[in-house]
């Protein structure tokens, strides 16, 4: 069962998101918060079943916005995944969330099924990059981002992926294109578990933190 926290300053938005996931198999809402500060404080006090696996995070909120809250949450609670939701179809919100450590970005006009699929994907370790968060956007907006460097080291360059096997490089390329493990498995005609192993090896060899960093670093290496 995937536990979810909904964070939005609009009460009806929170209720709407909760209702969208209410009937989703394997997903339950465990907490709600009306701003980033309240979410951060709630997670600091949470334990056991109260700790969510995924946080649905609005961007524009009083007290503390979703970007700052995401940065704090992902650092303090590495096991909690954040999925940024906004009504503003602008690159800076999406990229701001990703650079703060979010595992994905979606607009609030997603369907219930799309939202549930995104929650499941993020909970399983996938990054949810909407079609708009592609090579073009990453290459334009992340040239100096710290995400382009593993663990605070020098910026990634072409040689950083030289240790990958041809198959691992192919998987890294598909990750950079925003495909999920299941989609990569379908394209390569392998089991999703095999893709997860490839991704784990890519992270170990490159020293990158997660799939989002792989996507950014791959784009940087190809620029």
Secondary structure, 3 states (H helix, E strand, C coil): CEEEEEECCCHHHHHHHHHHHHCCCCEEEEEEECCHHHHHHHHHHCCHHHCCCEEEEECCCCCCCHHHHHHHHHHHCCCCEEEEEECCCCHHHHHHHHHCCCCEEEECCCCHHHHHHHHHHHHCCCCEECCCCCHHHHHHHCCCCHHHCHHHCCCCCHHHHCCCCHHHHHHHHHHHCCCCHHHHHHHHCCCHHHHHHHHHHHHHHHCCCCHHHHHHHHHHHHC
